[in-house]
Amino acid sequence: MSNWLISLEGTEAGHNLALILAVLAAFLHAVFGALQKGRHDPWLTRGAIDASVFVMALPVALFLVPWPEPHMWSVFAIVWLIHIFYKSLQAMAYTKGAYTVVYPVVRGTGPLFAVIGAYFLFGEVFNPMQWMGVGVLLSGIFGLAVYNMIYLQPQRDTLPVAMGLAFVTGLFVALYTTYDAYGIRATADPFTFLAWFFVIDGFALPFYAAHRWRHMADRPTLVPLLLRGVFGGIVAFFSFGAIMLATRLDNVGEAAVLRETSTVFAALIGWLVLKETVGPRRIALMALIALGAVIVEFSG
């Protein structure tokens, strides 16, 4: 499969596959975000997910993919640091603000800076029509966040802190999107990067989550938490794997923008699963997000 994927790089077929992968990643990322904001403490959920990811990825990394080239270990070290900061900031944001408020701000900040980062790192340039699409998409995302802050925010006393954390988390989304794209292009086999990324990325937070669980006055039952972690780990594999392969096959900036249609899926999940209200204004804002993504894709 590696040879087949590599053969598609820079081709029309590769571009079309990257489009499918980016939209798939958008849906799965919204599912992943909802899992972390669900019934359990976000730190515990993230720890359970990372533990599952580590256990599932380790045999793949050791026995099924080529060994990383020597220069990749420094790349993995930087990737690990970026993702530790990102996950910590996201968990803190979710403890301070509602999912439908925090998530759009994080995802709205990310693509703008990812497009800028892709210019400096890969020399990718958006044309004026694509920048208009980015503007339309961002107006929908931030409009959705503002609407949710006004009408749906249940944690108003912590709202300023939640917004600040969400904005900084979005900056780290852009940072990991561009640097991970660099990492997956720096190795001959893209699955080598993915397998070892999951091993390294899943190592740290489970220890903190276990420490946090032990010191809780009202500890949640472990079995449902671990089952959520296993499901989240599977979602993480396909979500992150899809967007990383999309950035190897095609432009990083376009993939980053298309992934942020996850905000549409997040609002639907918030409505259908988390029982958060969705009305005509939010539907119109979600339509703006989808329209912006379409403009970016078909103006390229």
GIHU-V725185 format. One record per pair of residues at least 4 apart in sequence whose ideal C-beta (glycine too) atoms are under 7 Angstrom apart, sorted by the first residue. I is the first residue (numbers start at 1). GAP is how many residues later the second one is. If there is no record, write none. Layout:
i=I gap=GAP
i=I gap=GAP
//
This chain:
i=1 gap=4
i=2 gap=4
i=2 gap=187
i=2 gap=188
i=2 gap=189
i=3 gap=4
i=4 gap=4
i=5 gap=185
i=5 gap=240
i=8 gap=5
i=8 gap=6
i=8 gap=9
i=8 gap=241
i=9 gap=5
i=9 gap=239
i=9 gap=240
i=10 gap=4
i=12 gap=4
i=13 gap=4
i=14 gap=4
i=14 gap=235
i=14 gap=236
i=15 gap=4
i=15 gap=235
i=16 gap=4
i=17 gap=4
i=17 gap=232
i=18 gap=4
i=18 gap=228
i=18 gap=231
i=18 gap=232
i=18 gap=237
i=19 gap=4
i=19 gap=239
i=19 gap=278
i=20 gap=4
i=21 gap=4
i=21 gap=221
i=21 gap=222
i=21 gap=224
i=21 gap=225
i=22 gap=4
i=22 gap=221
i=22 gap=224
i=22 gap=233
i=22 gap=236
i=22 gap=237
i=23 gap=4
i=23 gap=235
i=23 gap=238
i=24 gap=4
i=24 gap=218
i=25 gap=4
i=25 gap=214
i=25 gap=217
i=25 gap=218
i=25 gap=221
i=25 gap=234
i=26 gap=4
i=26 gap=232
i=26 gap=233
i=26 gap=234
i=26 gap=235
i=26 gap=236
i=26 gap=239
i=27 gap=4
i=27 gap=235
i=27 gap=238
i=28 gap=4
i=28 gap=207
i=28 gap=210
i=28 gap=211
i=28 gap=214
i=29 gap=4
i=29 gap=210
i=29 gap=230
i=29 gap=233
i=30 gap=4
i=30 gap=232
i=30 gap=235
i=30 gap=236
i=30 gap=239
i=31 gap=4
i=31 gap=204
i=31 gap=238
i=32 gap=4
i=32 gap=200
i=32 gap=203
i=32 gap=204
i=32 gap=207
i=33 gap=4
i=33 gap=66
i=33 gap=70
i=33 gap=233
i=34 gap=4
i=34 gap=65
i=34 gap=232
i=34 gap=235
i=34 gap=239
i=34 gap=240
i=35 gap=10
i=35 gap=193
i=35 gap=197
i=35 gap=200
i=36 gap=6
i=36 gap=9
i=36 gap=10
i=36 gap=58
i=37 gap=5
i=37 gap=57
i=37 gap=62
i=38 gap=7
i=40 gap=4
i=40 gap=5
i=40 gap=180
i=40 gap=185
i=40 gap=188
i=41 gap=4
i=42 gap=4
i=42 gap=49
i=42 gap=52
i=42 gap=53
i=43 gap=4
i=43 gap=48
i=43 gap=165
i=43 gap=166
i=43 gap=169
i=44 gap=4
i=44 gap=165
i=44 gap=168
i=44 gap=169
i=44 gap=176
i=44 gap=181
i=45 gap=4
i=45 gap=183
i=45 gap=187
i=46 gap=4
i=46 gap=41
i=46 gap=45
i=46 gap=159
i=46 gap=163
i=47 gap=4
i=47 gap=158
i=47 gap=159
i=47 gap=161
i=47 gap=162
i=47 gap=163
i=48 gap=4
i=48 gap=161
i=48 gap=177
i=48 gap=178
i=48 gap=180
i=48 gap=181
i=49 gap=4
i=49 gap=180
i=49 gap=183
i=49 gap=184
i=49 gap=187
i=50 gap=4
i=50 gap=152
i=50 gap=155
i=50 gap=156
i=51 gap=4
i=51 gap=151
i=51 gap=155
i=51 gap=178
i=52 gap=4
i=52 gap=177
i=52 gap=178
i=52 gap=180
i=52 gap=181
i=53 gap=4
i=53 gap=145
i=53 gap=148
i=53 gap=149
i=53 gap=180
i=53 gap=183
i=54 gap=4
i=54 gap=145
i=54 gap=148
i=54 gap=149
i=56 gap=177
i=57 gap=4
i=57 gap=138
i=57 gap=141
i=57 gap=142
i=57 gap=145
i=58 gap=4
i=58 gap=141
i=59 gap=4
i=60 gap=4
i=60 gap=5
i=60 gap=135
i=61 gap=4
i=61 gap=134
i=61 gap=135
i=61 gap=138
i=65 gap=124
i=65 gap=126
i=65 gap=127
i=65 gap=130
i=66 gap=123
i=66 gap=126
i=68 gap=4
i=68 gap=5
i=68 gap=119
i=68 gap=124
i=68 gap=128
i=69 gap=118
i=71 gap=4
i=72 gap=4
i=72 gap=114
i=72 gap=115
i=73 gap=4
i=74 gap=4
i=75 gap=4
i=75 gap=108
i=75 gap=111
i=76 gap=4
i=76 gap=120
i=76 gap=121
i=76 gap=124
i=77 gap=4
i=78 gap=4
i=78 gap=101
i=79 gap=4
i=79 gap=100
i=79 gap=101
i=79 gap=104
i=79 gap=118
i=80 gap=4
i=80 gap=120
i=80 gap=121
i=81 gap=4
i=82 gap=4
i=82 gap=90
i=82 gap=93
i=82 gap=94
i=82 gap=97
i=83 gap=4
i=83 gap=93
i=83 gap=118
i=84 gap=4
i=84 gap=120
i=85 gap=4
i=85 gap=87
i=86 gap=4
i=86 gap=83
i=86 gap=86
i=86 gap=87
i=86 gap=90
i=87 gap=4
i=87 gap=118
i=88 gap=4
i=89 gap=4
i=89 gap=76
i=89 gap=79
i=89 gap=80
i=89 gap=83
i=90 gap=4
i=90 gap=16
i=90 gap=79
i=91 gap=4
i=92 gap=4
i=92 gap=73
i=93 gap=4
i=93 gap=9
i=93 gap=13
i=93 gap=69
i=93 gap=72
i=93 gap=73
i=93 gap=76
i=94 gap=5
i=94 gap=8
i=96 gap=59
i=96 gap=62
i=96 gap=65
i=96 gap=66
i=96 gap=69
i=97 gap=4
i=97 gap=5
i=97 gap=58
i=97 gap=61
i=97 gap=62
i=97 gap=65
i=97 gap=69
i=98 gap=4
i=98 gap=50
i=98 gap=54
i=98 gap=55
i=98 gap=56
i=98 gap=57
i=99 gap=4
i=99 gap=171
i=99 gap=175
i=100 gap=48
i=100 gap=52
i=100 gap=167
i=100 gap=170
i=100 gap=176
i=101 gap=44
i=101 gap=47
i=101 gap=48
i=101 gap=51
i=101 gap=52
i=101 gap=61
i=102 gap=4
i=102 gap=60
i=102 gap=64
i=103 gap=4
i=103 gap=160
i=103 gap=163
i=104 gap=4
i=104 gap=37
i=104 gap=38
i=104 gap=40
i=104 gap=41
i=104 gap=159
i=105 gap=4
i=105 gap=40
i=105 gap=58
i=105 gap=61
i=105 gap=62
i=105 gap=65
i=106 gap=4
i=106 gap=60
i=106 gap=63
i=106 gap=64
i=106 gap=67
i=107 gap=34
i=107 gap=153
i=107 gap=155
i=107 gap=156
i=108 gap=30
i=108 gap=33
i=108 gap=34
i=108 gap=37
i=108 gap=62
i=109 gap=4
i=109 gap=58
i=109 gap=61
i=109 gap=62
i=109 gap=64
i=110 gap=4
i=110 gap=60
i=110 gap=63
i=110 gap=64
i=110 gap=67
i=110 gap=146
i=110 gap=150
i=111 gap=4
i=111 gap=23
i=111 gap=145
i=111 gap=146
i=111 gap=149
i=112 gap=4
i=112 gap=22
i=112 gap=26
i=113 gap=4
i=113 gap=58
i=113 gap=61
i=114 gap=4
i=114 gap=60
i=114 gap=63
i=114 gap=64
i=114 gap=138
i=114 gap=139
i=114 gap=142
i=115 gap=4
i=115 gap=11
i=115 gap=19
i=115 gap=138
i=115 gap=141
i=115 gap=142
i=116 gap=4
i=117 gap=4
i=117 gap=57
i=117 gap=61
i=118 gap=4
i=118 gap=6
i=118 gap=60
i=118 gap=134
i=118 gap=135
i=119 gap=4
i=119 gap=5
i=119 gap=6
i=121 gap=57
i=121 gap=61
i=122 gap=130
i=124 gap=127
i=124 gap=128
i=124 gap=129
i=126 gap=4
i=126 gap=5
i=126 gap=8
i=126 gap=127
i=127 gap=172
i=128 gap=4
i=129 gap=4
i=129 gap=166
i=129 gap=170
i=130 gap=4
i=130 gap=166
i=130 gap=169
i=130 gap=170
i=131 gap=4
i=132 gap=4
i=132 gap=163
i=133 gap=4
i=133 gap=159
i=133 gap=162
i=133 gap=163
i=133 gap=166
i=134 gap=4
i=134 gap=123
i=134 gap=158
i=134 gap=162
i=135 gap=4
i=136 gap=4
i=136 gap=152
i=136 gap=155
i=136 gap=156
i=136 gap=159
i=137 gap=4
i=137 gap=120
i=137 gap=123
i=137 gap=152
i=137 gap=155
i=137 gap=156
i=138 gap=4
i=139 gap=4
i=139 gap=149
i=140 gap=4
i=140 gap=145
i=140 gap=146
i=140 gap=148
i=140 gap=149
i=140 gap=152
i=141 gap=4
i=141 gap=119
i=141 gap=122
i=141 gap=148
i=142 gap=4
i=143 gap=4
i=143 gap=142
i=143 gap=145
i=144 gap=4
i=144 gap=119
i=144 gap=123
i=144 gap=138
i=144 gap=141
i=144 gap=142
i=145 gap=4
i=146 gap=4
i=147 gap=4
i=147 gap=134
i=147 gap=135
i=147 gap=138
i=148 gap=4
i=148 gap=5
i=149 gap=4
i=149 gap=10
i=152 gap=124
i=152 gap=125
i=153 gap=6
i=155 gap=4
i=155 gap=7
i=158 gap=4
i=159 gap=4
i=160 gap=4
i=161 gap=4
i=162 gap=4
i=163 gap=4
i=164 gap=4
i=165 gap=4
i=166 gap=4
i=168 gap=4
i=169 gap=4
i=170 gap=4
i=171 gap=4
i=172 gap=4
i=173 gap=4
i=174 gap=4
i=175 gap=4
i=176 gap=4
i=177 gap=4
i=177 gap=75
i=177 gap=79
i=178 gap=4
i=178 gap=74
i=179 gap=4
i=180 gap=4
i=180 gap=64
i=181 gap=4
i=181 gap=66
i=181 gap=71
i=182 gap=4
i=183 gap=10
i=184 gap=6
i=184 gap=9
i=184 gap=60
i=184 gap=63
i=184 gap=64
i=185 gap=63
i=187 gap=5
i=187 gap=6
i=190 gap=4
i=190 gap=55
i=190 gap=58
i=191 gap=4
i=192 gap=4
i=193 gap=4
i=194 gap=4
i=194 gap=47
i=194 gap=50
i=195 gap=4
i=196 gap=4
i=197 gap=4
i=198 gap=4
i=198 gap=39
i=205 gap=4
i=206 gap=4
i=207 gap=4
i=208 gap=4
i=209 gap=4
i=210 gap=4
i=211 gap=4
i=212 gap=4
i=213 gap=6
i=220 gap=5
i=221 gap=4
i=222 gap=4
i=223 gap=4
i=224 gap=4
i=225 gap=4
i=226 gap=4
i=227 gap=4
i=228 gap=4
i=229 gap=4
i=230 gap=4
i=231 gap=4
i=232 gap=4
i=233 gap=4
i=234 gap=4
i=235 gap=4
i=236 gap=4
i=237 gap=4
i=238 gap=4
i=239 gap=4
i=240 gap=4
i=241 gap=4
i=242 gap=4
i=243 gap=4
i=243 gap=12
i=243 gap=16
i=244 gap=4
i=245 gap=4
i=246 gap=4
i=246 gap=9
i=247 gap=5
i=247 gap=8
i=250 gap=4
i=250 gap=5
i=251 gap=4
i=252 gap=4
i=253 gap=4
i=254 gap=4
i=254 gap=42
i=254 gap=43
i=254 gap=46
i=255 gap=4
i=257 gap=36
i=257 gap=39
i=258 gap=35
i=258 gap=39
i=261 gap=28
i=261 gap=29
i=261 gap=32
i=262 gap=4
i=263 gap=4
i=263 gap=26
i=264 gap=4
i=264 gap=22
i=264 gap=25
i=264 gap=26
i=265 gap=4
i=266 gap=4
i=267 gap=4
i=267 gap=11
i=267 gap=15
i=267 gap=19
i=268 gap=4
i=269 gap=4
i=269 gap=5
i=270 gap=4
i=270 gap=6
i=271 gap=5
i=271 gap=7
i=278 gap=4
i=278 gap=5
i=280 gap=4
i=281 gap=4
i=282 gap=4
i=283 gap=4
i=284 gap=4
i=285 gap=4
i=286 gap=4
i=287 gap=4
i=288 gap=4
i=289 gap=4
i=290 gap=4
i=291 gap=4
i=292 gap=4
i=293 gap=4
i=294 gap=4
i=295 gap=4
i=296 gap=4
//
